[in-house]
Amino acid sequence: MRVRVESGAVRMMAATVAIASLAVLAGCGGGRTDIPDPTSKVERNIVYREIDGQTLALDACLPVNADEPVPAVVLVHGGAFQEGDRKTMSGICGDLADAGFAAFSVDYRLVPSIYPAQQDDVAAAAEWLRDAAQQDRFNLNDSMSLLGSSAGAIIVMTAAASLAGAGTPVDAVVGLSTAGVLTEDARELGSPPPELELVVQGYLGCAKLTECPSAVVASPVSVAAALPPTLLIHGSAELIPLAQAEALVAAMNAAGVENELVVVDGDNHGLSLLNSKTRASLFDFLEAAS
């Protein structure tokens, strides 16, 4: 995998060093500096769905000069179901494209739209990408995986199950900081902060989890048997108690679903869990699934 610099300060430093280096080389007597061709490109603001008066778009991060069609990875951002957008996933989107995947970071309906709107939007994005016209447009093969962070991790789990139920299963699913249980039983899993329950109530449109039937069907543990091979990456002391991920692992094990849980020491959450080791695990997992 080629190295790809991501964020502002590092990018600016790299750019400064590059400019200085070019200036030195230019003064060394007519030498020519070759800048490597980019390994990926980004196409932005591609509309994939219009529903309830909202236009939903995605950004496509695509490998360039691929010799053959490539696997797709649909990326779903976090934000407590209330905020955030597809730009949140731009870093991992580009990294996946550099590694030879076609990655698609999608927007979805936020609260006050309630479950299953978010799940349905992600499933719709997956179905849209499977259309022959889009497969030709983006040079896709038949392999597809879903990857979600935080709230997005919950969404990709139930979206994967929904797609399996519709006869169009994905090949793999990845969750960063995944809550497996959304019912009141979550109170017994570690020591969750009280605000997490309020977030779930907003997502489900329920005043109380004790009187919220959708909390059961929206919980990833409830759809574990329908999941494809699954990779969970979770912090040992993060916002979402590790016991939440372990509950989902137990449900998948009981159903005979292939899965792996990677635990990162510390309180990092969501995309912050991606370091050199977890990225390598992620890319290896997606490569094996495709």
Summary of the structure (lengths in Angstrom):
residues: 290
radius of gyration: 20.1
end to end distance: 16.5
largest distance: 77.1
contacts: 970
relative contact order: 0.12
helix: 45%
strand: 21%
